[in-house]
Each structure stands twice: as structure tokens, then as C-alpha cells.
Amino acid sequence: MGMTLGEKILARASGKIMVKPGEIITAKVDLCMTNDATTHLSIDIFEQKLKAEKVFDPQKVVLIIDHNVPAESAQTAEVHKKMRQFSQKHHLPFYEGAGICHQIMVEDFIVPGQLIVAADSHTCAYGGLGALGTGVGCTDFTSVLSTGELWLMVPETLKFDLEGNFKSGIYARDLILKIIGDIGANGANYKIMEFGGSAVKKLTLDDRIVLCNMAVEAGAKSGLIEPDEQVVDYVQAAGRQVRDLFKSDEDAVYEMIYRYTLDELEPMVAQPHFVDNVVPISKIGEVTIDQGFIGSCNNGRIEELRVAAQILKGQKIDPLVKLLISPASKRVFRQALDEGLIDIFVAGGAMVLNPNCSVCWGGCQGVIGEGETLISTGTRNFKGRAGHADSRVYLASAATVAASALTGKITDPRRFVR
Amino acid sequence: MRKEFAGRVWRLGDDIDTDIIIPTQYLALETVEDMKKYVFNPLRPDLAELIRPGDIIVAGKNFGCGSSREQAAEILAALKLSCIIAKSYARIFYRNAFNNGLLLLENNELYDLCQEGDDLSVNLENRQVLLGERSFSVASVPDDLWQMLEAGGLVPLMRKRNAQ
């Protein structure tokens, strides 16, 4: 019996030749990462409760301030100070305001075949590069911080075979919303979602990250895509050595295989208050919006910014709508500047924000009020996620958000895509 | 940690996410005691006042989905619930709950048949939950996880082991 890509990574990380779903393993992690949403709690546990003195390997622990940056309150500033001091004390890689943690990890750390544990649910994004990332809470994180190990159950794998091509105005974002809508918010609970098929080869790296990053919204432990030359080129260009290029065996066992034909998709929208409450845009009806957001670890990379700029170029957003755009990292920001995208956004009436989790996290920027409606490229639309408990969040592609900002209501982007 | 206990039901729905359990804007509050006041705030702001130690939350599928914020599990543990009984849990929350000494049980039927305010009796030895005359089965808690619950969570367990 063969193994899936995920099983091979977990076997390697636990020093075994073979693992099977249901087996509990103790795995050595290749990297761990934590951000300012919970690191203060982890530091307290590490120092005060565990009375630990050393992290397991200072080269393998990354601290990133990205959730509430710049600090919006004195309390948050204290959290940041604590992280800064901890990283200095233990000589850890440390980033502040340089971008969203997952984007920084992709740019500076991830290589195929790694096992990465981070105190953030969207850690599954690294599957876009063929690395297995999974989110944990801060207690698990702290135990990793001191031991470098974590127990894991080897999950079943669901395969998503993708065929065909995206039509104009349809993106990876629409595909993953469609999939989550189909299988439900716990449709992949405890499992790995592996995306394969002939269409995957044609997907850009950004697209692959979009798919894997949202796997947790279907409950998955991780999302994965077999690494190919595109990934190898990216990783090597960033100056990192490629090590394990695992692929799923021909006779690997999947719990279920789903097939999607990309040509059949239309723009998709997740309605309040669940990520799996997904409808095609033709069924959305008349929905007036107060705010649009383009950004987040799911959809704030250069390709999404280009798509938004293409729609916004030479246009003005609806005067009653705010459009907030936060590039996923400083690198993405600079590239958007170089390509003239930021000019287009500013001329069109958008507010361009520093790279951070921003509106998606609802903590420090662009919070919405009672009865207001947001359309967002963020990761979640839970009740109250973006501000007031009685506000509404719709999730869609960057194209749909940009088109909606122009008209003031949720709008099919194919009207504007040239 | 007792293996037999009774408790009063608070009944919540499917997909109770961690933003519902503790909204983002309260995560930077200094202590769990401060955060407890906002538990379930977007959905049921009344519950923070009403939940008493020993109570049981019964919920539908996918309890604890969403963010990995451990404050969600920490707050529910600090409320001293006897346990949560849901149809299923999101995986990060599941780990976080046991890591904080909070017992989670799974049952597929109880949620649809119980009402808020009902009294439940739980017997972990014979893996049963009683609602009046009706009995519902739950899986046994694996030894490793039980040890963690008895210690009060993963950190106290690690300290205990380090001391030995």
C-alpha cells in the first residue's frame, strides 16, 4: 500500500518508514512560528509555568508581529514588547510589521517536505509549497517550543482532482469557496485536503497557497499540493536548498476523491455567518455594501492585487463605500508600488494600509459597525468577526470585492474583467 | 477529576466558532477572568452571567471551529464546566481543550433531544450520559488524555513529569 504526500512527510518527521491513518506519532518539527495573537500567553507558559530556559532550537523558532500592527492600544504594545524581548533573549528570527506571518514564512523559510507547527490556524497555507503546516493552540506551541516535538494523529487524506481551466473572472479563491460550500465547514475535519489533477500544474504558486490556506475552514489539519518545478524554482531563487520532494504514490489510499472542472465555476460568495454558506454570485440578489477589503493571508498577494487593479484602473469607487487594501507583506507592497498598482488604488479612492492581518482579523483596522456590511477577501465571516456582533461579512475573490466597491453592491466581476 | 457527575445543560448550535466563544477585541485583556465576561458574547451575551461551575454545554457539529486562539478553551475551562458534549469538534479546539484540562465528549443524538435547562448525569466508567430515562453513549477517554485532565492540562502534566 502506498502513501500520500502528507503521510510521507509525517513518516519522515517521526523517523518511520511508513505511517498509516489513525496512527499516533511523535514528530520532530522543522519550524515553528507564533504571532502576536497569542505569543504573550505562550511566553507566560514557557517562563512561568514550565520554567523552561531554552527554546529547542533558536534557528527553528520564528516570532512575527502581524495581527495588531502597529499597536492600537497600550495593552497590545505590551504584548509586542514581550515578544521583542523574548526574541532578543533567545536570539530568534523576529519580524514586526513586515507582513502577515504566513506570507513571511513562505517568502523566507518554507521548503517542500517540512513539517511546520504554528500557533495560527491558517498554517496549512504552506501546503502550496508541498510542506505540511498545521495550526495549534499556545499550550501545544509551548511544548513544541521547549521540546521540538509534537504528538499527532496521522490523518486520512481527501483528494481533490482539479481539471480544466479557470474562465476569465474566476480565480482559485472561487474554487476553494465552492469546495468548502460543497463539503461543509467540517467536511475535512481532522483530515488532509490534497489538491491534484492536471489543472494543479497550471496553477501559480499564489493560487496554490490560496487553496491550501483555506483548508482549515473545512476543518482540515492541512492542505497539500505536490511540489513541482515551479516550487523548486521559487525556493531556490529565495536562496534555500530543496530537500525532500515527496509525491503521493500511485497506490496511495484516499478516504474520498472529489472531482472539479474549473471551467464550470462561476464567482462564488460565502454569505454571513459561515464560510460554508456559499452561493454562486448569480444567486446573491441585491446586497448593498458599506466596505470592501482586499488582503489577508488568503488573498493579499501580488496576483490578487493585480486583479483588483485591473478592475479599478481609471475608475472611482462608490462614494458611500470604503475600500481597504492591505498587501500581504512588505515585498508584495513594494512590488505593487513598482507595478503602479498602488497608484491605481489611491486614485480610485481606496485606502491602502500597511501589511498586516487587518480587517480579516477584526482587531485593529477597518472594524465595521452595527448593521454594516463588508465584502472581504479575508478568511472568515463568523458573526462579529469584523466588528459589531450585528454586522455582516461576505467572502469573495479580489475581483468580486473590487467590482462591488465600484457599484456599492455585490457585483459579478465579469462585467469589469477585460 | 470525577468519573461520575451531573450538570445543567446550556444548548448551543452547530459550528460554534472561536470568535463566538471569545471575540477578537477581548483577546488582549490581561486575564482569563477579564475575558470570561465576554464568553459567547456575539451569540448569547447573557451566558457569561448565567453559566455556573458544573454546567454542561451541549452543542451540534464542529464546536470550536475557526481560529486557534487558545483563549477560547482556556475560558471554557475557567468556567469550570463539567464537560462539553457535542456532535463533533474542530481539531485545534479539541487539542486545546484537553491541554487546558477541559473534558470533551461526543454524541450524535443528545443534542437533538435535549433542551436548555435539562439535567444530565454522566458516567464515564460505563460511558453513558443519562437524560431522564434516556441513555446516550460516549466513547471512553483514552488514558493519556485522562492523565492530562487529572493533572489539569498539558503544562501541569509536563511539570509533574519534569519533576519526577
Interface residues (C-beta under 8 A of the other chain):
Chain A: A37 T38 L41 I45 K49 L50 K51 N68 S73 Q75 T76 V79 A119 D120 S121 G135 V136 G137 C138 T139 D140 T142 S143 A185 N186 N189 Y190 V216 G219 K221 F274 W361 G362 G363 V367 R380 F382 K383 G384 R385 A389
Chain B: D15 D17 D19 I20 P23 T24 Q25 L27 A28 L29 E30 N41 P42 L43 K61 N62 C65 G66 S67 S68 R69 E70 Q71 A73 E74 S88 A90 R91 I92 F93 R95 N96 N99 N100 G153 L154 V155 P156 M158 R159 N162
